Amino acid sequence: MRRRGHAPLSLHCLLGPCRVLGLGLGLGCTGAPPAPLPPAPTPAHLTHVATTYAGPALQVTVHDGDDGSLLPSRIIIKAIKPTKTPNFRSDGATPTVLDEGVLGVPEGVLLVTGQGRVPIAAGTYDLMFLQGPEYEAVHVQVNVKRQVVPVDVTLSHSVRTDGWLAADMHIHSNISYDAQIHPMHRVISEVTSGISVLVPTEHAFHYDFTDEIQALGYEGRAVSMAGSEYGFAEGHAGVYPVVFERKGFIRNKDYGGGAPAWQHYPIWLGHSAEIAFPEIHALPGGPLVVINHPRLAPDLGYFRNIGWPHQPKEALGTATLFDGLEVLSGYENAPSETTTILRDWFALLNSGHHVVGLGNSDTHRLDRLRAGYPRTFLRMATDDPSQLTPSDLKDALRGMRAVASNGPWVNLWVEGHEVGDTIVPPTNGPMRVKVVADAAGWIDITKVLVYRNGALVKEIPITRRLHPALSQTISLPQGHDGWVVAMVVGDVPLPAEVIGTAKGGEARPFAFTNPVWLDADGDGKISIPPEDADAPHPLPFGNVKEDNEQEARIFTEPMHAPLDCDPSAWPLWLR
């Protein structure tokens, strides 16, 4: 059982096959060394097949509505009765190369370049073509007989996020020992979901996907910054950008790529946050520290493990030692989970801490958590991925120029100043706050919420679905020091076949901006009065009673299998 002051047991299978240790509620992986990985296949083996399929097929081409170019994309394929559900030969852990540039995944296929031939049995199917959430989806019904059926579609880029790039900064491939997907396929899964900034966070490894991006010809679409996920005594941290020691990197070593010696298990169990976070900041390149999945049950969430807050308004002693917080993650993407972590983040902001709120997928497979859901839109020096540097990533995160989302888009300006800025509000009248919200037609959005210092100050219904769905300027009283954020929410859950089965049917569309800071007295400090810090701040689809009930269920229901271990290992845990 988790005890205050004791290091938690990790559920991530970093170090070999999972075995039950039988220590009450805390289950962990053994320290056995991992089996060597097989030799890395060549790029040709990852995107091409040697033989030609002679049966019926779809010859598909997907164009970008912006310029007509081919668009790497996804096709979700559903059989229409009496046609049988097609089998794309993917177990959910890895894809299968079905034909040149066509990867089979559980729900359909990924198109590496935007075109290819999809082998499929004769029958009638609904095809859903989509890219990221900035694009509209296109549905096409086809009847396949004994022939190749051509399908040519154009996806409309309807949600404009010009000047911002979509980033996923919590990504795993088979360099982590709890994932099987090859880095090349991981890159394809991210780019076909609309991600432009890829930060791999392999457990205890430094790595970047630059070689894979170049091999795939994705340089104009995506960039990779080196990162990692470190263990520390009370949880997991995203660490980026790091220096990746590419020369001599061996994928079947225990640790590598520049990770420090204290990341060797079990040494990191002796490194509390107070020790680990400064050590991370002191690494070459001065990487940032992001608290990953802060309340993930039963023992992977830092805030849960240390019991913070033990009482209302309790300060977090390490709040000045980390830089970011995963407010949205693939495993914490349901309304009650989002509400709870938002309260944590708001409490940090109300204490004056510049902790950037992020959204990341924590994807390990292809089925449970889809790449890019959630994601973070970043405003950097340029929106040309090929021109970006690690310094641009660090500057954007430090500057809080970020919008976290599991699908929709929202942006905010206060007196013309952008997200992340600090302003001195006008003294001769109210503040003007402009909010823009939007989403592709396959994503439901119903309202925009504006919060000031944790209190809801404006709720704006969305009554149309043009683009943008809402663009409105409101007035707020001058007030005193603090911050303003905007959110957009929807009522209809996101489809599981798009975001993954882990939270499919639970995750409602949601996005939030980082704050515009208000320095009302112009003294260069943000001092928020206690009465503001006391203000309630749950999302409208969550409440304290529901959250407390969920907390109680975590410790009364049977222990779940480890989230990130391969399903073949789950029976060992469930015994």
C-alpha positions, 0 to 999 in steps of 0.5 A: 500500500502506498505510504507517505514518505515511501517510494511508490512502485511503478506499474510501467514495465520498464525492465522486463516481463511483469510479475506480481510482487504481492505487496498489497495495492502496490504492484511493480515490475521486476528488475530483470534485464530486458531481452535484446530487441531484434535488429531494426528493419530498414525503412523499405521493410516498414512501408513496402511489401514484397508481394503484390496483392491480387484480390479486390482492393481500394485505390485511395488518394487523399488531397489537402484542401489547402493546396491539393497536395497528397495528405498523410491521413487515416481511414476508419473502415466499417463494414455495412451488414451483411459484410463481415468486419475487415481484418487489417492484421494489426494486434493494436501494439503494432501495425502491419504493412498491407501494401506500399505506403499502407499500414493496417491498424485495428480500425482501418489503415494509415496512408503514409503519403496520402495514397495507396492500395488497400486490400479488402474483401468484397463487400460494402463499407463506410470509409471515414477519411480524416487527418487531425482535428483541424480537418473535416472528415469525409465519409464515403460508402463503397461497394467492392466486388472483384475489382479495384475501386478508386476513391479520391477525396479532398479534406478541408482544412476548416479549423485555422490555427495559423501560427501554431503547431500541434505537438505531442510531447509524451510518445513511446515506441519500442525503445521503451520496454513497455511498447512494441511499435517501431519508431518509424511507425510511431512517426507515421501514426503521429503525422497522419493524426496531424502532429507537427512537433514530436517529442519522444519520451522513451523511459530512461532513454534520450531519443529523437525521431529525426532520422525516421522523419527524414527517411519518410520524407516528412521534413516539411510536415514534422520535426522531432525534439529529443526528450525522455520520461524519467522516473523519480521516487514519487512519479514520472516526469517528462524531460525535454528538450534533452541532448541526444547522444546519437553516436553509439546509441544502441537500442538494446542497452538498458539505458542510453542516448545521454540519460544520466546514471541515476536513471538506472533502476532502482537508483531513481527510486531514491531520488525524490522530486526535490533531488531529481528536478534540480538534477534534470535542470542541470543536464546539458541543454537545461531541459524542462520538467513536466509532471506527467499524468499527475493523478494516474491511479494507482501509483503513477501520479505524483500528486496522488502519491504525495497526497497533495493537497492534504488540506484546502489551500495547501502549498506545494513545496516543489512548485518552483522546481518544475515547469509544466503539468499534463492537465490533459493526458490520454489516461486522464481524459475523462471529465472528472479526471480533467476537472480534478487536475484543472483544480490543481493547475488553477491552485498553482496559478493562483500561487503565482507559479508559471506552470504551463498546462499541457495536453499529451497522448502518452501513446504506447500502442495503436488502439488504447491511446491514439497518437496525438489525442490529446495534444498541445498547440504551441506558438513558436518563432515559426510555424515551419517545422523544418526551421524549428530548434530545441530552443524554440520549443523551450521558449514556447513552453517557458513563455506558456504560449500553449493551448491544450486540446483533445480535439477543439480549438480555442484562443484568447487575447486580453487587450490585444495581448496573446496567451502567455503575455503579462499585461498591465490592464487599463485604468480607465475602463474594463478589459477587452477580452477576445475569445475564438473557438472552433472545431471540425464538424465531427467534434461537438462544441457547445460553450466557451468558458472564461475564468479569472483567477480560478472563478468562472466569469463568463459562459458563452453558448456556441449556437452556430457551426461556421468557421470559426464557431465563435469569435466574440469580445467581452468586457471584464472589470479591471480588478487586481492581479491575476490571470485569465484563461479560456476553455471550450467544451462539448457534450458529445464524447469523442469517438473511440475509433479516433482517440483510442479505446482507453477513454473512448466514450468518456472523453468529451471535447475540451480545450483550454488556453494558458493564461494571460497574466494581469499585473494590475499595479504594474509592480512586476509581480502577480499577487492574487488576493486570498479571496480569489484563490478560494473561488471554486473552479470545476468544469461544468461537467464535473463536481466535487461529489462525483470526484470524491466518489471516483477517488473512493472507487479507486481503492475499493474496486479490483486492481486493474492491469498495468496500463502500459504493459503489453496485454500478453502480460496482463494475466500475470497481474490479474492473478 
